[in-house]
Amino acid sequence: MKELEKVYRGLIDWMVKHPQEVLAHRRQFHERLLKKRFIQSDGAMQTTLMPVFLRRKSLEKIRTTALVLDRVIDKVIDLYFEDAYVREYFPIHYEIPREWIHADAGYRKPTVLNRLDVLFDGKNLKYIEFNTDNPGGKGWTDLLIMMFREHPLYRDLIDFSAQEDHAILQGIHDALLQCNQEFGGSSKPRLALVSFRELGSHGDEEIVRDFFIERGIEANLIDPRDLELRNGGLYSNGVRFDLLLRSIKARFFLNYPREMVDFHQGVMSKAACMVNSWRALLGAEKSVISFLTNPINHHYFTAEEVKLIKDHVPWTRMFDETVVLSPAGEEVNLKSYLLKHREELVVKPSAGAGGEGVLVGRTTDPVKWKDTIDEHIGSPTWVAQE
């Protein structure tokens, strides 16, 4: 490891001393990103030429804790359907119909595709958000690993010997086929990656589509408005699709209600197997984190799960709570605590994404901080997080 750190520092020094060559490498890297469909909005996804290096020990820590947390999230979603007290923690936003959430998906696991967002400084590992609705980067992540592996700056620096090719894409492939099998679907399903044609560049979905095609699964990008329900199946241009990969967030499916009737009826009647199901949206609610970090609720979990929550999930509280336990375990008035501890906290919408609406206390004007708290205090649609 010391040898790697020495080489790493040497690379940084070289970059500092050769800025024009670094800019040329970056330009070439972004050109390759465009060719590889690593596209967001109108250009290449913004990335860096200096990736984060993690020790194998750190990777193993992330892997083992993520597996436990994935189990915890599924447990809470199951409790939502079994326990009225737990259900009160879940305000369903964007007017998502309850019947969507309660519909039988046809397979057991509540969340199939899940991206856990973390902050990690090499010692402290904190899971700050759970992306269980429609996690992005399903195709891009494997692609980026491959591009760094092939890049001349890193070819001899990064040890990829234990890295599986297309590890995430293979996992998605296996998970979808497992869900389809449990659903009772065709042994040779036809996959529709469902998204509105006018939303985004679709580069991420195209990479996933091509991976399935290369493995013998017919797959297409399909706009849900083009799906027609007939004879118990969902069809587009006369072709039946029995496996759906939801490639946009649930709230977008509230749009175009008259044109979406067949799609929604098809999903509700199980004319096709859809992953992620609507109920996976529950895991993306930041109110789940409030539920997890409240000691009152720890009796729902095993000792291993409680330890993980305490060690790796930051204190979070919903704005509709008046008196709460602080991170130190003291009873406090939530509004007073938020105003007094601004520099230690972040506030954000419970169902937000992409950083929308997030205020970081230490970088937020105190007046704006107070105004935001005054405006939203008492609402279940906002949370505070340490």
Phi, psi and omega in degrees: 000322179298323179295319178296317179298323178295314179295320180298313178296322177298322178294318178299315179300319180297320180295319179296322184276346183230062185299323182293321178292325177295317179298322178295317177299318181296317180298315179295322179298317181290328175296320178292323177300317180297317180295330181270007179067029175274071192238135174227131186060240186252009182211184179294145175303130181288122179221185185238155175275358182241088180291164176275131177262131180240140173292154178301325178298320179292318178299320179293324177297316179296317183298311185291320179290324179295323178296317179294317182294323176301318177295321180296315180299314178298323180297317180295320179296319176299320179296329178305321182275348185250338192227118182297324179298315180295321182300331181295342180282352189246088170282118181278115185270175180059019178056033176299122182300138179299327181294334174295311183298322186274354182294142178289123182282339181094359175216162194281315192288124181297317179243125181256308177256122188215126174248120179264122180270130186232157165247128184215123181253015182101338178234307183268123180244119181231128176268111189259338179208151178242118180260086183253354180287287174216085182294129179278168177084018184298323179262328185295323189298310177300321181298317182294320177301315180296322181291322175292324180297325182271349185289136183299333180289337189238354186307321182259003185257320184267133178270103179259015187299329181262004183273123176282141174293134176056042185299318182287316179298321178295321178296319178295315178304309183294320182294317180295318179293326176295316177298317180297320178296315179295327179292337184088026183279182181298148177290341175231076185290156172254125189262132171248122172270109194267119178200156175285135187298332184272000182265113171071189185268338180068013178300319181298313179295323181296323178295317178296314179304312183296325179297316179294318180299318180298339180254021171086010178256118177294129184216144180215152170277122185233134172280127184300337179291342181269357181275134181241132179267119175205145179053036176076014180224163176256126186236147170225123183052040176081359182255130180274136176243123183252356178226125183244129171255109181290118188247012172221163183292154186303323186298332180293338182283358172279345180283160177050053187302322182290328181275351185255006184302312182296319179300310184294320178294324178296317179293315182295326181270004180060041173288342176209156179269120182250131176232134346292152175286170179298326184293341176298337178303329181301322182291339180277348179292128178292346174297336175300320182292324175298318178297316183295320188271002176271115183305335180300334186262001187289347178291347177284347190241160177284167179300320178297318181292320178297319179298317178299316180299313182296322185277329195231002177240121185290146176310128182218139177221143176282149183290346182270012175260135183268301177252127184227168171273128179287172176303333179274359178088014180262144176288126182220156170284123188300313182299315180298321180295318181297320181289322184283328187247037183309314187289350180259000192232163170232141173238146185197160176295143183295328183248018181287167179209156176068022179082003182295125176082358184284132174241121175268118189306315186291342180247009182253136176303132183304325180292315178296321178301311180296317180298320180295317179294316179300322183288324190249352181301136184096349181268136176282359184265005176231151177225158171247144182220140178289000000 
